Amino acid sequence: MQVQLELRRPGRGGPRPGAGRKRKPGAIRHDRRPEVSRHTPVHVSARVIGDVGRLRRRDACRAIRGAVATYIGRRDFRIVHVSIQSNHVHLIVEADHKRALANGMRAFLISSTRRLNALRGRTGVAFARYHAVPITGPRQARSALSYVLNNWRRHREDRAGAEARRATLDPYSTAVLFDGWATPSGRYEIPSWYEPMLVHAPRSWLLNEGWRKYPPLDPRERPGPLRSG
């Protein structure tokens, strides 16, 4: 009895190790792009790789401040708030659509990487990945603002030295520019070396009015897990 054999072309068909599109050297990893619009702000977190060093230093802060400043005047992607922690950065941004978010974050991380590398005398990527979460409701907006602007208290950076313990607001953030604190304006203790970051005023309803359905932010508030909705 004759048996007909199935012929297969070499190197074709089925999964195999190493198959698929190769990642370009220096590419920044990111999660699947979320659906966003100009009405939905986005909370973004980006973590650096180990040899970049601690970010809560004045020279690293100046480097990231310089990257943030390049976005003043950009229409489709706007950085509204920034919080620099020891090994990651939090941003609250507004983007007109998901492509604008992806392009804006890519450019921001590349600019930050170049500046940080110049400080550290290193080459290659500085940020391992970023994670983006759309803000879709007033309660979530209030929670995200508290989480970002008071994030130093979550990581106990407010206890890192006498200067930090005296400060009311995080000097490695845009907290001093925020107008929704429960403490009256002008009564904040901040270090003399503090330089405000050049960020956009919010345009979305959620960041301007929506979050105010809930109580003002307490400068001493230690944020817990983020809320949704």
C-alpha positions as CSV (number, residue, x, y, z in Angstrom):
1,M,0.0,0.0,0.0
2,Q,1.3,3.4,-1.0
3,V,1.1,6.3,1.6
4,Q,1.0,9.9,0.3
5,L,3.3,12.1,2.4
6,E,2.6,15.8,3.1
7,L,5.3,17.9,1.8
8,R,6.5,20.9,3.9
9,R,8.6,23.8,2.7
10,P,11.7,24.2,4.9
11,G,11.6,27.0,7.4
12,R,7.8,27.6,7.0
13,G,4.8,27.1,9.2
14,G,4.2,26.9,13.0
15,P,5.8,28.8,15.9
16,R,9.5,28.4,16.4
17,P,12.1,29.9,18.8
18,G,13.3,33.4,17.8
19,A,10.5,33.9,15.3
20,G,8.7,37.2,14.9
21,R,9.7,40.8,14.6
22,K,13.0,41.7,16.4
23,R,13.1,44.5,18.9
24,K,15.3,47.4,17.7
25,P,18.3,48.1,20.0
26,G,17.4,51.0,22.4
27,A,13.7,50.5,21.9
28,I,11.5,51.5,24.9
29,R,9.0,48.9,26.1
30,H,5.4,50.0,26.7
31,D,2.1,48.4,27.4
32,R,-0.7,48.2,24.9
33,R,-1.7,51.7,24.0
34,P,-4.9,52.7,25.9
35,E,-7.8,54.3,24.2
36,V,-7.7,58.0,25.0
37,S,-9.1,61.3,23.9
38,R,-8.7,64.9,24.7
39,H,-11.4,64.4,27.4
40,T,-9.5,61.6,29.2
41,P,-6.3,62.5,31.0
42,V,-3.8,59.7,31.5
43,H,-1.7,58.7,34.5
44,V,1.7,57.4,33.2
45,S,4.5,55.8,35.2
46,A,8.0,55.1,33.8
47,R,10.7,53.2,35.6
48,V,14.4,53.5,35.0
49,I,16.8,50.6,34.8
50,G,19.2,49.9,37.7
51,D,22.5,51.6,36.6
52,V,20.8,55.0,36.0
53,G,21.0,55.8,39.7
54,R,18.7,57.7,42.0
55,L,16.5,60.3,40.3
56,R,15.7,62.3,43.4
57,R,18.9,64.4,43.1
58,R,19.1,68.0,41.9
59,D,21.1,67.2,38.7
60,A,18.7,64.4,37.7
61,C,15.7,66.6,38.5
62,R,17.1,69.3,36.2
63,A,17.6,66.8,33.4
64,I,14.0,65.7,33.6
65,R,12.8,69.3,34.0
66,G,14.6,70.0,30.7
67,A,12.8,67.2,29.0
68,V,9.4,68.4,30.3
69,A,10.1,72.0,29.1
70,T,10.4,70.9,25.5
71,Y,6.6,70.2,25.5
72,I,5.5,73.7,26.2
73,G,3.5,74.8,23.1
74,R,2.7,71.3,21.9
75,R,-1.0,70.9,21.1
76,D,-1.7,67.2,20.9
77,F,0.3,66.0,24.0
78,R,0.5,68.0,27.2
79,I,2.3,67.2,30.4
80,V,0.2,68.6,33.3
81,H,1.9,67.2,36.4
82,V,5.2,65.4,37.2
83,S,6.5,63.5,40.2
84,I,10.1,62.2,40.4
85,Q,10.7,59.3,42.7
86,S,13.9,57.4,43.4
87,N,13.7,55.0,40.4
88,H,10.5,56.0,38.5
89,V,8.6,59.1,37.3
90,H,4.9,59.7,37.4
91,L,3.2,62.0,34.9
92,I,-0.4,63.2,34.4
93,V,-0.8,64.0,30.7
94,E,-3.5,65.0,28.3
95,A,-3.3,63.6,24.8
96,D,-5.8,64.1,21.9
97,H,-5.6,60.5,20.9
98,K,-3.6,57.3,21.5
99,R,-1.1,58.0,18.7
100,A,-0.3,61.4,20.3
101,L,0.1,59.7,23.7
102,A,2.5,57.1,22.3
103,N,4.5,59.6,20.3
104,G,4.6,62.1,23.1
105,M,5.8,59.6,25.7
106,R,8.4,58.1,23.3
107,A,9.9,61.6,22.7
108,F,9.8,62.5,26.4
109,L,11.6,59.3,27.5
110,I,14.2,59.7,24.7
111,S,14.9,63.3,25.7
112,S,15.1,62.3,29.4
113,T,17.4,59.4,28.6
114,R,19.8,61.6,26.6
115,R,20.0,64.1,29.5
116,L,20.4,61.5,32.2
117,N,23.0,59.6,30.2
118,A,25.0,62.8,29.8
119,L,25.0,63.2,33.6
120,R,26.0,59.6,34.3
121,G,28.5,59.1,31.5
122,R,26.5,56.1,30.2
123,T,24.8,55.1,26.9
124,G,21.8,53.1,26.0
125,V,18.2,53.1,27.3
126,A,17.4,54.6,30.7
127,F,13.8,53.6,31.0
128,A,12.8,50.0,31.0
129,R,9.1,50.5,30.3
130,Y,6.1,52.8,30.9
131,H,2.6,52.1,31.9
132,A,-0.4,54.3,31.0
133,V,-3.9,54.3,32.6
134,P,-6.7,56.6,31.3
135,I,-8.5,58.7,33.9
136,T,-12.2,58.3,33.2
137,G,-14.1,59.7,36.2
138,P,-14.0,62.4,38.9
139,R,-13.1,60.1,41.7
140,Q,-10.3,58.5,39.7
141,A,-9.1,61.9,38.8
142,R,-8.9,63.0,42.4
143,S,-7.2,59.7,43.4
144,A,-4.6,60.1,40.5
145,L,-3.8,63.7,41.5
146,S,-3.2,62.7,45.1
147,Y,-1.2,59.6,44.1
148,V,1.1,61.6,41.9
149,L,1.6,64.8,43.8
150,N,1.9,63.1,47.2
151,N,3.7,60.0,46.0
152,W,6.8,61.0,47.9
153,R,4.9,60.3,51.1
154,R,3.8,56.9,49.9
155,H,7.5,56.0,49.4
156,R,8.6,57.7,52.7
157,E,10.7,60.2,50.9
158,D,9.2,62.9,53.1
159,R,11.3,61.4,55.9
160,A,14.6,61.4,54.0
161,G,16.6,64.1,55.9
162,A,15.8,67.3,57.7
163,E,15.1,69.3,54.6
164,A,12.5,66.8,53.4
165,R,10.8,66.6,56.8
166,R,10.4,70.4,56.8
167,A,8.9,70.6,53.3
168,T,5.1,70.7,53.0
169,L,5.1,69.8,49.3
170,D,7.4,67.5,47.3
171,P,10.2,69.7,45.7
172,Y,10.7,66.9,43.1
173,S,7.3,67.4,41.7
174,T,4.9,70.0,40.3
175,A,2.9,70.0,43.6
176,V,3.5,73.8,44.2
177,L,1.7,74.6,41.0
178,F,-1.4,72.7,42.0
179,D,-4.3,74.9,43.1
180,G,-6.4,72.3,44.8
181,W,-4.7,71.9,48.2
182,A,-6.7,72.2,51.4
183,T,-3.9,74.4,52.8
184,P,-4.2,78.1,51.8
185,S,-2.0,79.2,49.0
186,G,1.4,80.6,50.0
187,R,1.7,78.6,53.2
188,Y,4.0,75.9,51.8
189,E,7.4,75.1,53.0
190,I,9.8,74.3,50.1
191,P,13.6,74.2,49.8
192,S,15.2,77.4,48.6
193,W,16.8,75.6,45.5
194,Y,13.3,74.6,44.2
195,E,12.7,75.5,40.5
196,P,9.1,75.1,39.2
197,M,8.7,72.8,36.1
198,L,7.3,74.3,32.9
199,V,4.1,72.3,32.5
200,H,0.7,72.9,30.8
201,A,-2.4,74.1,32.7
202,P,-5.0,71.3,32.4
203,R,-7.7,71.6,29.7
204,S,-9.8,68.6,30.4
205,W,-13.0,68.9,32.6
206,L,-11.8,66.1,34.8
207,L,-8.6,67.8,35.9
208,N,-10.2,71.3,36.1
209,E,-13.6,70.8,37.7
210,G,-14.6,67.1,37.8
211,W,-12.2,66.0,40.6
212,R,-13.5,68.9,42.8
213,K,-16.7,66.9,43.4
214,Y,-14.5,65.4,46.1
215,P,-12.5,67.0,49.0
216,P,-9.4,69.1,48.3
217,L,-6.1,67.4,48.6
218,D,-4.3,67.4,52.0
219,P,-0.6,68.1,51.6
220,R,0.0,65.5,54.4
221,E,-2.1,62.9,52.7
222,R,-0.3,59.6,52.3
223,P,-2.0,58.0,49.2
224,G,-3.0,54.4,49.1
225,P,-3.9,52.3,46.1
226,L,-5.4,54.1,43.1
227,R,-9.1,54.2,42.7
228,S,-11.0,53.8,39.5
229,G,-14.2,55.3,38.1
